[in-house]
């Protein structure tokens, strides 16, 4: 299986897992997790779902199937939209991450990472806006709204 380069980006097979009662919530969670995986160039090898968040994690059929894929090497990581799909709190999520790591994988929450900015982007933004305002002056159309 391919290794993940430094920074967590690479062609790594992952599973998307969600657990929610409504179809809409499941679709949204899967969309978010897939987007997270795609942004890292991870290959989504499968998506597993359960419908009863109140059921213990170990007794959920989708979770069992997904951990089977992890144990067999079909996937190397698990992506969830939010920790609430698999845990009650951050401590429980961290403990679950250790269990997944013991099987040779990783567990991540699909969080929005820091925005990518170019060097000096924030410093140059006012200059760009001023230049655009001078070049495309529409003050004559609405004098009270001119710069």
Rosetta blueprint (number, residue, H / E / L):
1 X L
2 X L
3 X L
4 X L
5 X L
6 X L
7 X L
8 X L
9 X L
10 X L
11 X L
12 X L
13 X E
14 X E
15 X E
16 X E
17 X E
18 X E
19 X E
20 X L
21 X L
22 X L
23 X H
24 X H
25 X H
26 X H
27 X H
28 X H
29 X H
30 X H
31 X H
32 X H
33 X H
34 X H
35 X H
36 X H
37 X H
38 X H
39 X H
40 X L
41 X L
42 X L
43 X E
44 X E
45 X E
46 X E
47 X E
48 X E
49 X E
50 X E
51 X L
52 X L
53 X L
54 X L
55 X L
56 X L
57 X H
58 X H
59 X H
60 X L
61 X H
62 X H
63 X H
64 X H
65 X H
66 X H
67 X H
68 X H
69 X H
70 X H
71 X H
72 X H
73 X L
74 X L
75 X L
76 X L
77 X E
78 X E
79 X E
80 X E
81 X L
82 X L
83 X H
84 X H
85 X H
86 X L
87 X L
88 X L
89 X L
90 X H
91 X H
92 X H
93 X H
94 X H
95 X H
96 X H
97 X H
98 X H
99 X H
100 X H
101 X H
102 X H
103 X L
104 X L
105 X L
106 X E
107 X E
108 X E
109 X E
110 X L
111 X L
112 X L
113 X L
114 X L
115 X L
116 X L
117 X L
118 X L
119 X L
120 X L
121 X H
122 X H
123 X H
124 X H
125 X H
126 X H
127 X H
128 X H
129 X H
130 X H
131 X H
132 X H
133 X H
134 X H
135 X H
136 X L
137 X L
138 X L
139 X L
140 X L
141 X L
142 X L
143 X H
144 X H
145 X H
146 X L
147 X L
